[in-house]
Amino acid sequence: MILSNRKRPYLLILFFAPFLLLSSCAKKGNLARPWTEGSERGFASWYGGRFHGKRTASGERYNQHAFTAAHRTLPFGTMLEVKNTANGNSVVVRVNDRGPFVAGRIIDLSRAAAKALGILGTGVAEVVITPIQKVDGLAMVTDDTGVKGGASARKKVQRVQKVKGRQTLKGG
């Protein structure tokens, strides 16, 4: 069967229309988004042992002894202050993984961060997370060269000191 030139555009429309309709119904993905102003309040949990040494979503190996965290949408390298509302303890963590995958939780912490916050025993605690070290509207970690997530930045995250009643990064 030979089609006339007048019918070909209609067939193309009929062929591609279902694809356009289906693509408009697609669910939005879990994309990294910059932090909006303010803090986020919710429940934190922690993960450790069986994940130690395995690759995180960012590609680096998970270290349960480092001050890191998993967040569903914040960009990797985002620095957060996490404060336990029950006891007032706070730590600074760097987002390097995705999660938590349990309803009602806003952040998964490394074992070291959970220990510093005093939630190892309970496993879950109410926290307030706040971005720190903002750069161009994003909370990002950079080393002295300005390279995001550089080697010296990782060292700074792991050396935390107490300043003015809260945990902050120690320079150098």
C-alpha positions, 0 to 999 in steps of 0.5 A, spaced: 500 500 500 502 506 497 500 512 502 499 519 499 504 525 501 498 528 504 497 522 509 504 521 512 504 527 516 497 525 520 500 518 521 506 521 524 502 525 529 498 518 530 505 515 531 508 520 536 502 522 540 502 516 545 509 517 546 508 525 548 502 523 552 505 518 556 512 522 557 507 528 560 505 523 565 512 521 568 513 521 575 519 527 577 525 523 579 529 524 585 533 530 583 538 533 587 536 540 589 539 546 592 537 548 599 532 553 600 532 558 606 531 556 613 532 549 617 528 542 616 526 538 622 524 531 622 527 524 624 534 522 623 536 515 623 543 512 622 547 506 618 553 503 619 557 496 619 554 492 613 555 498 609 562 500 611 567 500 605 561 500 600 560 505 595 555 510 596 551 514 591 556 519 590 561 514 588 566 514 594 566 509 599 562 509 606 566 510 612 562 509 618 567 513 622 567 519 618 561 525 619 557 524 613 550 523 611 545 521 606 539 525 604 534 524 599 535 530 594 541 535 597 547 535 592 553 531 594 558 535 598 552 539 602 555 541 609 549 540 614 549 542 621 545 536 625 542 538 632 539 533 636 532 536 639 532 532 645 539 533 648 542 539 644 548 535 641 550 538 634 555 535 629 557 538 622 556 532 616 557 532 609 552 529 604 555 523 600 549 518 599 542 518 598 537 516 603 533 515 608 529 510 604 524 509 610 518 514 611 518 519 616 525 520 616 529 526 613 536 524 614 541 518 615 547 519 619 554 515 619 555 511 625 560 517 628 555 522 627 550 518 630 554 517 636 556 524 637 549 526 637 547 521 642 542 516 638 546 510 637 542 506 642 535 509 640 537 509 633 532 514 631 531 521 634 528 528 632 533 533 629 533 540 626 538 540 619 541 547 617 545 548 611 552 551 613 558 554 608 553 557 603 557 558 596 552 561 590 546 559 594 548 552 595 551 549 601 557 546 598 564 544 601 570 546 598 578 545 599 583 551 599 583 551 591 576 552 590 575 545 588 568 542 590 569 536 595 577 536 595 581 532 599 583 537 604 575 538 605 574 531 607 579 532 612 576 538 615 569 535 615 572 529 619 576 534 624 570 537 628 571 542 634 567 545 639 566 553 637 560 557 641 556 552 643 556 548 636 560 543 632 563 547 626 569 545 622 576 546 624 580 550 618 587 548 616 
